[in-house]
Amino acid sequence: MKKTRFASILLALLLIVALPFSQANAASSKDVADSSQSLIDLLKEVYANEQNLDSYKFDGNINLGLILPETEEFEPEVAVVFEMLKDIQIDISGAYKKDPMQLEATIDLTLKGDVETKLSIPMVMTQEKMWIKLPQSPLLPMPEELNGKFIEFDLSELAELSGEPATALDYDLQMKMNSDIMNLFVELLGKDFYKEVDPSTVEIPEGIEADKVIKFELTNETIKPFIDTLLNDMLPKFVELLEKPEYVEALGLTAEDVKLLKESLSSEEINVDEVVAEFNKFLKINKLEEIIVITEDNYISYDEGTIDFTILVEEEEAFTLKLSSVQTKSNVNEKFDFKIGIPSGENVLPFEKLLELEEAALTNSGI
């Protein structure tokens, strides 16, 4: 039973990761089969086009809410934190260019609750470096030397510090691996787990180009075929994909790691009916769907996802996780000026200098 419960919890997490790759509907007739294959081909083309876009601007937001069971056991300080977790808003805007790779984003974080707190974090990234400007806040006090400055990180040095291989920073390899994973998901789930809908049946913001709309929706009643596909088809083929030497190295794994994972999957017998029954015991899907809006040129102009779970922790005690996200694109494949640009000169503080400041602060505090 413990193995079954573990598998159910793992699947709950995988559902979040797999949100863009599913729609639980059965296909039976030849016409539906042909339609499903067309949808598979469309999605493969769309995701390939997404990886090959030369440039675009983007705007989006993420809303997160974690509602815990009512209790008086928490300390006041902890209760304040939990109150903030009930409503977190993240607004993101920025721009991307493929060659040479440049990405910039401004992340505005709003923690709501009794005392609303707002933080703004600009960041810039190229293939070699990353810059982040940390905000001054009572929640996150910073040394005065950091005021108005971007902290510069060398990505190769960061990889070495974390033990990651140099190939982890190979942008072209990462894109190829992402493409292979996308194609695997679409190939295995496209036939039975995607659905094209009439754009007029979906609320799409004004100004968004919408030629086709793909919708995903999953419920507790339709979870079984999804889990069956995930366990018996997707996971084994995903491990096979990881056997490619370049992917093994890029992920910081070894051939032995992948071999052990493959042997574990082949030796583990999981009863899908038991997993589904256990899954439904502790997790209720209130809402789990995604809307993918595709342009006439077959790239994604608008993406909206919603996750709303109620998770039973103990008998008569549950918490709810809500997550919604929206992202739009504009100025696709156009030339434009970056708003932030690449930080330089007095606006930059090397990462090594930050470490020195932290060490000095610890020394002065007697730690």
KEKE-3310 file (N, C-alpha, C; in steps of 0.2 Angstrom, whole numbers, plus 5000, padded with zeros to 4 digits):
npx = (5004:5010:5019:5009:5003:5014:5016:5005:5006:5017:5012:5002:5011:5017:5006:5005:5017:5014:5004:5003:5002:4991:4974:4960:4951:4942:4946:4938:4932:4937:4937:4939:4951:4959:4958:4964:4977:4981:4980:4990:5001:5000:5003:5016:5022:5019:5026:5039:5040:5039:5052:5060:5058:5064:5063:5054:5042:5035:5022:5015:5007:5006:4996:4996:4989:4989:4979:4977:4972:4961:4968:4974:4986:4998:5012:5011:5019:5022:5009:5006:5014:5008:4996:5000:5003:4991:4987:4997:5004:5012:5019:5025:5036:5044:5057:5064:5078:5084:5097:5111:5109:5098:5089:5077:5069:5056:5051:5038:5033:5020:5014:5001:4988:4987:4996:5001:5014:5026:5038:5050:5059:5072:5079:5092:5099:5111:5120:5131:5131:5122:5112:5105:5095:5092:5079:5077:5070:5060:5057:5068:5082:5095:5113:5120:5128:5123:5112:5103:5111:5116:5118:5131:5132:5143:5139:5145:5154:5145:5139:5150:5152:5140:5142:5138:5139:5148:5141:5128:5126:5125:5116:5110:5110:5101:5089:5087:5085:5074:5065:5064:5058:5046:5040:5039:5030:5019:5017:5013:5002:4994:4984:4974:4972:4971:4962:4954:4945:4932:4936:4927:4921:4929:4936:4946:4958:4956:4964:4972:4979:4970:4969:4968:4962:4967:4962:4964:4958:4956:4949:4944:4937:4941:4954:4960:4964:4974:4984:4987:4993:5004:5011:5013:5018:5023:5034:5043:5048:5053:5064:5071:5074:5083:5094:5102:5119:5123:5112:5112:5124:5122:5112:5118:5119:5124:5128:5126:5117:5105:5103:5100:5088:5080:5080:5073:5061:5056:5056:5047:5031:5016:4999:4987:4974:4974:4982:4975:4963:4969:4974:4962:4958:4965:4966:4957:4952:4948:4949:4957:4965:4970:4972:4977:4982:4983:4992:4989:5001:5006:5011:5012:5001:4994:4993:4985:4983:4976:4976:4969:4968:4962:4969:4969:4975:4975:4962:4947:4954:4961:4970:4971:4977:4980:4983:4986:4990:4995:5001:5006:5012:5020:5026:5032:5046:5051:5062:5068:5071:5079:5072:5079:5092:5110:5117:5131:5147:5147:5135:5135:5139:5150:5148:5157:5160:5148:5149:5159:5154:5144:5151:5158:5148:5143:5155:5155:5144:5147:5146)
npy = (4994:5006:5008:5010:5022:5031:5031:5037:5050:5054:5054:5065:5076:5075:5077:5091:5095:5089:5097:5104:5094:5086:5078:5071:5061:5049:5041:5034:5032:5031:5044:5052:5047:5051:5064:5066:5062:5073:5083:5079:5081:5094:5100:5095:5103:5116:5116:5115:5126:5136:5134:5139:5152:5168:5180:5189:5198:5197:5194:5191:5182:5174:5167:5161:5151:5145:5136:5132:5120:5126:5131:5133:5131:5136:5147:5165:5172:5162:5160:5172:5171:5160:5166:5175:5166:5162:5170:5174:5184:5185:5195:5195:5202:5204:5201:5192:5186:5176:5174:5183:5174:5182:5187:5195:5200:5207:5204:5205:5203:5201:5200:5196:5199:5203:5214:5220:5216:5221:5216:5220:5212:5214:5205:5198:5189:5180:5169:5166:5173:5179:5192:5199:5210:5213:5217:5230:5227:5225:5211:5206:5211:5220:5222:5239:5241:5235:5242:5247:5240:5227:5210:5200:5185:5172:5159:5148:5146:5145:5133:5125:5126:5120:5108:5104:5098:5105:5104:5106:5119:5121:5128:5125:5111:5109:5114:5105:5093:5097:5098:5085:5079:5085:5081:5067:5067:5073:5063:5052:5056:5063:5058:5053:5063:5076:5090:5099:5115:5126:5142:5152:5148:5150:5161:5174:5186:5202:5207:5196:5185:5172:5157:5144:5134:5124:5113:5107:5096:5089:5077:5069:5059:5056:5052:5039:5034:5043:5041:5027:5028:5037:5029:5017:5019:5032:5035:5024:5026:5038:5036:5029:5038:5046:5038:5043:5047:5061:5067:5061:5066:5080:5082:5079:5066:5048:5034:5023:5027:5029:5016:5010:5016:5012:4998:4998:5003:4993:4982:4985:4982:4989:4992:4999:5001:5001:5011:5022:5022:5024:5037:5044:5044:5053:5065:5078:5084:5099:5108:5107:5112:5118:5131:5133:5144:5146:5154:5159:5157:5146:5147:5149:5161:5164:5157:5149:5142:5132:5126:5117:5110:5099:5093:5079:5077:5072:5062:5071:5083:5094:5103:5116:5119:5131:5137:5148:5153:5164:5168:5179:5183:5195:5206:5196:5188:5201:5216:5224:5235:5231:5233:5234:5230:5225:5224:5234:5241:5253:5249:5236:5222:5210:5193:5187:5198:5199:5188:5191:5202:5196:5187:5196:5202:5191:5190:5202:5200:5191:5178)
npz = (5000:5003:4993:4983:4987:4987:4973:4969:4974:4967:4954:4956:4956:4944:4936:4936:4930:4917:4912:4899:4890:4888:4886:4891:4882:4873:4857:4843:4830:4812:4806:4818:4821:4811:4812:4825:4821:4813:4822:4831:4822:4820:4833:4835:4825:4829:4842:4837:4830:4840:4846:4837:4835:4831:4838:4851:4861:4878:4889:4905:4919:4935:4947:4963:4976:4992:5002:5019:5031:5044:5059:5076:5080:5075:5077:5079:5069:5060:5055:5049:5038:5031:5028:5019:5009:5004:4993:4980:4968:4953:4941:4925:4913:4897:4885:4871:4862:4849:4842:4843:4858:4870:4884:4893:4908:4918:4934:4944:4960:4971:4987:4995:5008:5026:5026:5012:5001:4989:4977:4965:4952:4941:4928:4917:4904:4895:4884:4890:4903:4917:4925:4939:4948:4964:4975:4988:5003:5018:5020:5014:5017:5011:5008:5008:4997:4987:4981:4968:4959:4947:4950:4944:4936:4931:4920:4917:4928:4938:4935:4937:4951:4956:4952:4939:4922:4908:4897:4901:4899:4885:4873:4861:4862:4873:4867:4858:4865:4873:4862:4858:4869:4869:4857:4860:4871:4864:4853:4861:4869:4861:4852:4861:4871:4868:4862:4849:4849:4846:4843:4847:4858:4868:4880:4875:4876:4869:4854:4853:4841:4835:4827:4829:4842:4856:4868:4885:4897:4913:4924:4940:4935:4923:4924:4924:4910:4907:4917:4915:4902:4905:4915:4908:4895:4893:4903:4902:4888:4890:4898:4889:4880:4887:4887:4877:4874:4874:4881:4893:4899:4898:4908:4919:4923:4924:4913:4920:4930:4922:4918:4930:4933:4922:4924:4936:4933:4924:4933:4942:4946:4944:4948:4939:4942:4956:4959:4954:4962:4974:4972:4969:4982:4990:4983:4975:4960:4957:4946:4931:4918:4902:4890:4874:4862:4845:4831:4814:4808:4815:4828:4846:4853:4864:4880:4893:4909:4922:4938:4951:4965:4978:4992:5002:5018:5031:5039:5037:5035:5025:5012:5000:4984:4972:4956:4943:4927:4914:4898:4885:4868:4858:4844:4836:4829:4825:4824:4838:4852:4867:4883:4896:4892:4891:4907:4913:4917:4931:4935:4938:4949:4953:4956:4965:4973:4980:4988:4996:5003:5010:5018:5026:5032:5040:5048:5055:5063:5071:5069)
capx = (5000:5014:5021:5004:5002:5020:5015:4999:5008:5021:5008:4999:5016:5018:5000:5007:5022:5012:4998:5003:5002:4985:4967:4957:4945:4943:4945:4936:4931:4942:4937:4942:4958:4963:4958:4969:4984:4982:4981:4997:5006:5000:5006:5023:5024:5019:5031:5045:5041:5041:5059:5064:5056:5070:5063:5047:5041:5030:5019:5011:5006:5005:4993:4997:4986:4989:4974:4979:4967:4960:4970:4976:4992:5003:5014:5008:5024:5020:5002:5007:5017:5003:4991:5003:5003:4984:4987:5003:5003:5018:5018:5031:5036:5051:5059:5069:5081:5088:5104:5114:5104:5097:5083:5077:5062:5055:5047:5035:5030:5015:5012:4995:4987:4985:5001:5003:5021:5028:5045:5052:5066:5074:5085:5095:5102:5114:5122:5137:5131:5116:5112:5099:5095:5088:5076:5077:5063:5060:5058:5074:5086:5101:5118:5119:5132:5119:5107:5103:5116:5114:5123:5133:5134:5146:5135:5150:5157:5140:5139:5156:5151:5135:5144:5134:5143:5148:5135:5122:5125:5124:5109:5107:5108:5095:5084:5086:5082:5067:5061:5063:5054:5039:5038:5037:5023:5013:5016:5010:4996:4990:4978:4968:4973:4971:4955:4953:4939:4930:4939:4922:4919:4934:4937:4952:4959:4956:4970:4976:4977:4968:4967:4965:4963:4968:4960:4966:4954:4957:4945:4945:4933:4945:4961:4963:4968:4980:4989:4989:4998:5009:5015:5015:5020:5028:5040:5048:5050:5057:5070:5075:5077:5088:5100:5107:5125:5123:5107:5115:5129:5119:5108:5123:5119:5129:5125:5124:5110:5099:5102:5097:5081:5077:5079:5068:5054:5054:5055:5041:5024:5011:4992:4984:4967:4975:4985:4969:4959:4973:4974:4956:4957:4968:4967:4952:4954:4943:4949:4964:4964:4975:4970:4983:4979:4988:4991:4989:5008:5007:5015:5007:5000:4991:4993:4982:4983:4973:4977:4965:4968:4961:4973:4967:4981:4972:4955:4944:4959:4963:4972:4969:4982:4977:4988:4984:4995:4993:5006:5005:5017:5019:5032:5036:5051:5053:5067:5066:5076:5078:5071:5084:5099:5115:5121:5138:5150:5145:5128:5136:5142:5152:5145:5162:5160:5143:5151:5163:5150:5140:5156:5160:5142:5143:5160:5153:5138:5150:5144)
capy = (5000:5012:5009:5013:5029:5035:5032:5042:5057:5056:5056:5071:5081:5074:5081:5098:5095:5087:5101:5106:5088:5081:5080:5064:5060:5043:5041:5028:5031:5033:5051:5055:5045:5055:5071:5065:5062:5080:5087:5077:5084:5102:5101:5095:5109:5122:5116:5116:5133:5139:5133:5142:5159:5173:5185:5191:5201:5192:5197:5185:5182:5168:5167:5155:5151:5139:5137:5127:5119:5131:5128:5138:5128:5140:5153:5171:5173:5157:5161:5178:5168:5156:5171:5178:5161:5162:5175:5177:5186:5186:5197:5194:5205:5204:5200:5187:5185:5169:5174:5180:5173:5187:5186:5200:5200:5210:5199:5209:5199:5204:5195:5199:5197:5209:5219:5219:5218:5221:5216:5220:5209:5213:5200:5198:5182:5178:5162:5165:5176:5181:5198:5200:5216:5211:5223:5231:5225:5222:5204:5203:5216:5219:5227:5246:5241:5232:5246:5249:5236:5220:5205:5197:5178:5168:5153:5142:5146:5143:5126:5121:5126:5116:5101:5102:5097:5110:5103:5109:5126:5120:5130:5121:5104:5110:5115:5098:5089:5099:5096:5077:5077:5088:5076:5061:5069:5074:5057:5047:5058:5067:5054:5053:5068:5083:5092:5106:5118:5132:5148:5157:5145:5151:5168:5175:5193:5206:5208:5190:5182:5165:5154:5137:5133:5117:5113:5101:5096:5083:5077:5063:5054:5054:5051:5033:5033:5047:5037:5021:5030:5039:5024:5011:5021:5038:5034:5019:5029:5044:5034:5027:5045:5048:5034:5046:5050:5068:5070:5059:5071:5087:5081:5078:5059:5044:5029:5018:5030:5028:5009:5008:5019:5008:4992:4999:5003:4986:4977:4987:4981:4994:4990:5005:5002:5002:5018:5027:5022:5028:5044:5048:5045:5059:5071:5080:5089:5104:5111:5106:5113:5123:5133:5135:5148:5145:5158:5156:5154:5140:5147:5150:5168:5164:5151:5150:5136:5132:5120:5118:5103:5099:5087:5076:5076:5067:5062:5077:5088:5095:5109:5117:5122:5134:5140:5150:5156:5167:5171:5181:5185:5201:5208:5190:5189:5208:5219:5229:5237:5228:5239:5234:5229:5221:5228:5235:5247:5254:5246:5228:5219:5203:5188:5186:5203:5198:5183:5195:5206:5191:5185:5202:5203:5186:5191:5207:5198:5186:5171)
capz = (5000:5004:4986:4979:4989:4984:4966:4968:4976:4962:4949:4957:4954:4937:4932:4935:4924:4911:4910:4892:4886:4889:4886:4892:4878:4869:4850:4841:4823:4808:4806:4824:4821:4806:4815:4830:4819:4811:4828:4833:4817:4821:4839:4833:4821:4834:4847:4834:4828:4846:4848:4831:4834:4831:4844:4853:4868:4881:4895:4908:4926:4938:4953:4967:4982:4996:5008:5023:5036:5049:5065:5080:5082:5072:5080:5075:5064:5055:5053:5044:5031:5028:5026:5012:5004:5001:4987:4978:4961:4949:4934:4921:4906:4895:4878:4870:4855:4848:4840:4849:4863:4875:4887:4899:4911:4925:4938:4950:4965:4975:4992:4998:5015:5030:5024:5005:5000:4982:4975:4958:4951:4934:4926:4910:4903:4888:4884:4895:4909:4920:4929:4943:4953:4970:4978:4995:5006:5025:5020:5011:5018:5007:5010:5004:4991:4981:4979:4961:4955:4945:4952:4938:4937:4925:4920:4917:4935:4942:4934:4941:4958:4957:4949:4933:4917:4904:4892:4903:4896:4878:4872:4855:4864:4877:4863:4854:4870:4874:4856:4858:4874:4867:4852:4864:4874:4859:4850:4865:4872:4856:4850:4865:4876:4865:4859:4846:4851:4842:4846:4849:4864:4873:4881:4873:4877:4863:4851:4852:4835:4836:4821:4831:4850:4858:4875:4889:4903:4916:4930:4943:4932:4917:4926:4923:4904:4908:4922:4911:4897:4909:4918:4904:4889:4893:4907:4899:4882:4892:4900:4883:4877:4891:4885:4872:4878:4875:4886:4900:4901:4899:4914:4925:4925:4921:4910:4926:4933:4918:4918:4936:4932:4917:4927:4942:4930:4921:4938:4947:4944:4947:4946:4938:4946:4963:4959:4952:4968:4979:4969:4971:4990:4993:4979:4971:4955:4956:4939:4928:4911:4898:4883:4869:4856:4840:4826:4807:4806:4819:4835:4852:4854:4871:4884:4899:4912:4928:4942:4957:4968:4985:4994:5009:5022:5036:5039:5038:5035:5018:5010:4993:4980:4966:4952:4937:4923:4907:4894:4878:4864:4853:4841:4835:4824:4823:4827:4843:4857:4874:4888:4901:4889:4895:4912:4912:4921:4938:4937:4939:4955:4952:4961:4970:4977:4984:4993:5001:5007:5014:5023:5030:5037:5045:5053:5059:5067:5076:5067)
cpx = (5004:5017:5016:5003:5008:5019:5010:5002:5013:5017:5004:5004:5017:5012:5002:5012:5019:5006:4998:5002:4997:4978:4963:4951:4947:4942:4943:4935:4937:4943:4941:4950:4962:4963:4964:4976:4986:4983:4988:5002:5006:5004:5014:5026:5024:5024:5038:5046:5042:5048:5063:5062:5063:5069:5055:5047:5035:5028:5015:5010:5005:5002:4993:4993:4986:4985:4975:4973:4967:4963:4973:4983:4998:5005:5012:5013:5023:5013:5002:5009:5012:4997:4993:5002:4996:4983:4993:5002:5010:5017:5025:5031:5043:5051:5064:5071:5085:5095:5107:5109:5104:5090:5083:5070:5062:5050:5044:5031:5026:5013:5007:4994:4986:4990:5003:5010:5023:5035:5045:5059:5067:5079:5086:5099:5105:5116:5128:5136:5123:5116:5105:5100:5090:5085:5077:5070:5064:5060:5064:5079:5093:5107:5118:5123:5128:5113:5108:5108:5113:5120:5125:5135:5137:5143:5140:5153:5151:5139:5144:5154:5145:5136:5141:5140:5143:5143:5129:5120:5125:5117:5106:5106:5102:5089:5082:5083:5075:5062:5059:5058:5046:5036:5036:5031:5018:5012:5012:5003:4992:4984:4972:4967:4973:4964:4955:4946:4938:4932:4933:4919:4923:4935:4945:4953:4959:4963:4974:4974:4976:4965:4964:4966:4963:4966:4962:4961:4955:4953:4947:4942:4937:4952:4964:4967:4974:4986:4991:4994:5004:5014:5018:5018:5026:5034:5045:5051:5054:5063:5074:5078:5083:5095:5104:5113:5125:5118:5109:5119:5126:5115:5112:5122:5124:5125:5122:5117:5104:5098:5098:5089:5077:5075:5073:5061:5052:5053:5049:5035:5019:5004:4989:4978:4968:4978:4979:4965:4962:4973:4968:4954:4959:4968:4960:4954:4948:4943:4957:4963:4969:4972:4976:4980:4985:4986:4990:4996:5010:5012:5010:5007:4998:4991:4990:4981:4980:4974:4973:4964:4966:4964:4971:4974:4980:4965:4951:4948:4962:4966:4971:4975:4979:4983:4985:4989:4992:5000:5004:5012:5015:5026:5036:5040:5053:5059:5065:5072:5074:5077:5076:5091:5103:5118:5128:5141:5148:5139:5129:5141:5144:5150:5150:5162:5154:5145:5155:5159:5146:5145:5158:5154:5142:5149:5158:5148:5141:5148:5150)
cpy = (5006:5014:5013:5020:5033:5036:5037:5049:5059:5058:5063:5077:5081:5077:5088:5099:5094:5091:5102:5100:5084:5083:5073:5063:5053:5044:5035:5027:5033:5040:5054:5053:5049:5062:5071:5066:5069:5084:5086:5081:5092:5104:5101:5101:5115:5122:5117:5123:5137:5139:5137:5149:5163:5178:5186:5194:5197:5196:5191:5186:5175:5170:5161:5156:5145:5140:5131:5126:5124:5127:5134:5136:5132:5146:5159:5172:5169:5158:5167:5175:5164:5160:5174:5172:5160:5165:5178:5178:5188:5188:5197:5198:5205:5203:5195:5187:5179:5170:5181:5179:5179:5187:5191:5199:5204:5206:5204:5204:5202:5199:5199:5197:5203:5215:5217:5221:5217:5221:5216:5217:5209:5208:5200:5192:5182:5171:5161:5168:5178:5187:5198:5206:5214:5218:5224:5230:5223:5215:5201:5209:5215:5224:5234:5245:5238:5236:5248:5245:5229:5216:5201:5190:5175:5161:5147:5141:5143:5135:5122:5121:5121:5109:5099:5102:5103:5110:5105:5116:5126:5122:5126:5114:5104:5110:5109:5093:5091:5097:5089:5075:5080:5083:5069:5062:5069:5067:5052:5049:5062:5064:5054:5058:5075:5084:5099:5108:5124:5138:5153:5154:5146:5159:5170:5183:5196:5208:5202:5187:5174:5162:5147:5137:5126:5118:5107:5102:5089:5083:5070:5057:5051:5053:5045:5032:5037:5043:5031:5023:5033:5034:5019:5013:5027:5037:5029:5023:5035:5042:5031:5033:5047:5044:5037:5049:5057:5071:5067:5064:5078:5087:5080:5070:5055:5038:5024:5021:5028:5021:5007:5010:5014:5001:4992:4999:4996:4981:4979:4986:4985:4993:4997:5006:5004:5010:5023:5027:5025:5035:5048:5048:5051:5065:5072:5085:5093:5107:5110:5106:5118:5124:5136:5138:5148:5150:5155:5154:5149:5141:5149:5158:5169:5158:5152:5143:5137:5126:5121:5111:5104:5092:5085:5074:5070:5067:5068:5083:5089:5102:5110:5121:5125:5138:5141:5154:5159:5169:5173:5183:5191:5202:5201:5191:5196:5210:5224:5230:5234:5234:5239:5234:5225:5225:5229:5241:5247:5251:5238:5227:5212:5199:5187:5191:5202:5193:5186:5199:5201:5188:5190:5203:5197:5187:5196:5205:5193:5179:5167)
cpz = (5000:4997:4982:4981:4987:4977:4965:4969:4970:4956:4950:4955:4947:4933:4931:4930:4918:4908:4903:4888:4886:4888:4886:4888:4874:4862:4848:4833:4819:4807:4812:4824:4817:4809:4821:4827:4816:4817:4831:4828:4818:4827:4838:4830:4825:4839:4844:4832:4834:4848:4843:4830:4835:4837:4845:4860:4871:4887:4898:4916:4929:4945:4957:4974:4985:5002:5012:5028:5041:5056:5070:5083:5080:5076:5076:5069:5058:5051:5048:5037:5028:5025:5019:5007:5001:4994:4985:4970:4959:4942:4931:4914:4904:4887:4877:4862:4855:4847:4839:4855:4869:4877:4893:4901:4917:4928:4944:4954:4970:4980:4996:5005:5019:5028:5017:5004:4992:4981:4968:4957:4944:4933:4919:4910:4896:4889:4889:4902:4911:4925:4933:4948:4958:4973:4985:4998:5014:5025:5018:5011:5014:5009:5005:4997:4985:4978:4972:4956:4953:4947:4946:4940:4931:4926:4920:4924:4939:4941:4937:4948:4960:4955:4943:4927:4912:4898:4894:4901:4888:4876:4866:4858:4869:4873:4860:4859:4872:4868:4856:4863:4872:4862:4855:4867:4869:4855:4854:4868:4867:4854:4854:4871:4874:4862:4856:4847:4846:4846:4849:4856:4870:4874:4880:4873:4870:4861:4850:4846:4837:4830:4824:4839:4852:4866:4879:4895:4906:4923:4934:4939:4925:4918:4924:4916:4904:4912:4918:4906:4900:4911:4913:4897:4890:4897:4904:4893:4884:4894:4894:4880:4881:4890:4880:4876:4880:4880:4893:4903:4903:4906:4920:4927:4922:4918:4915:4929:4929:4917:4924:4936:4928:4921:4933:4939:4927:4927:4943:4943:4948:4944:4945:4941:4953:4964:4958:4959:4973:4978:4971:4978:4992:4989:4975:4966:4954:4949:4937:4921:4908:4892:4880:4863:4851:4834:4819:4805:4811:4825:4840:4853:4861:4874:4891:4903:4919:4932:4949:4960:4976:4987:5001:5013:5027:5036:5041:5038:5028:5017:5002:4989:4973:4962:4945:4933:4916:4904:4887:4875:4860:4850:4839:4828:4821:4827:4832:4848:4864:4879:4893:4898:4894:4900:4911:4917:4928:4940:4939:4945:4954:4958:4967:4975:4982:4989:4998:5005:5012:5020:5028:5035:5042:5050:5058:5064:5072:5075:5064)
residu = (MET:LYS:LYS:THR:ARG:PHE:ALA:SER:ILE:LEU:LEU:ALA:LEU:LEU:LEU:ILE:VAL:ALA:LEU:PRO:PHE:SER:GLN:ALA:ASN:ALA:ALA:SER:SER:LYS:ASP:VAL:ALA:ASP:SER:SER:GLN:SER:LEU:ILE:ASP:LEU:LEU:LYS:GLU:VAL:TYR:ALA:ASN:GLU:GLN:ASN:LEU:ASP:SER:TYR:LYS:PHE:ASP:GLY:ASN:ILE:ASN:LEU:GLY:LEU:ILE:LEU:PRO:GLU:THR:GLU:GLU:PHE:GLU:PRO:GLU:VAL:ALA:VAL:VAL:PHE:GLU:MET:LEU:LYS:ASP:ILE:GLN:ILE:ASP:ILE:SER:GLY:ALA:TYR:LYS:LYS:ASP:PRO:MET:GLN:LEU:GLU:ALA:THR:ILE:ASP:LEU:THR:LEU:LYS:GLY:ASP:VAL:GLU:THR:LYS:LEU:SER:ILE:PRO:MET:VAL:MET:THR:GLN:GLU:LYS:MET:TRP:ILE:LYS:LEU:PRO:GLN:SER:PRO:LEU:LEU:PRO:MET:PRO:GLU:GLU:LEU:ASN:GLY:LYS:PHE:ILE:GLU:PHE:ASP:LEU:SER:GLU:LEU:ALA:GLU:LEU:SER:GLY:GLU:PRO:ALA:THR:ALA:LEU:ASP:TYR:ASP:LEU:GLN:MET:LYS:MET:ASN:SER:ASP:ILE:MET:ASN:LEU:PHE:VAL:GLU:LEU:LEU:GLY:LYS:ASP:PHE:TYR:LYS:GLU:VAL:ASP:PRO:SER:THR:VAL:GLU:ILE:PRO:GLU:GLY:ILE:GLU:ALA:ASP:LYS:VAL:ILE:LYS:PHE:GLU:LEU:THR:ASN:GLU:THR:ILE:LYS:PRO:PHE:ILE:ASP:THR:LEU:LEU:ASN:ASP:MET:LEU:PRO:LYS:PHE:VAL:GLU:LEU:LEU:GLU:LYS:PRO:GLU:TYR:VAL:GLU:ALA:LEU:GLY:LEU:THR:ALA:GLU:ASP:VAL:LYS:LEU:LEU:LYS:GLU:SER:LEU:SER:SER:GLU:GLU:ILE:ASN:VAL:ASP:GLU:VAL:VAL:ALA:GLU:PHE:ASN:LYS:PHE:LEU:LYS:ILE:ASN:LYS:LEU:GLU:GLU:ILE:ILE:VAL:ILE:THR:GLU:ASP:ASN:TYR:ILE:SER:TYR:ASP:GLU:GLY:THR:ILE:ASP:PHE:THR:ILE:LEU:VAL:GLU:GLU:GLU:GLU:ALA:PHE:THR:LEU:LYS:LEU:SER:SER:VAL:GLN:THR:LYS:SER:ASN:VAL:ASN:GLU:LYS:PHE:ASP:PHE:LYS:ILE:GLY:ILE:PRO:SER:GLY:GLU:ASN:VAL:LEU:PRO:PHE:GLU:LYS:LEU:LEU:GLU:LEU:GLU:GLU:ALA:ALA:LEU:THR:ASN:SER:GLY:ILE)
# end
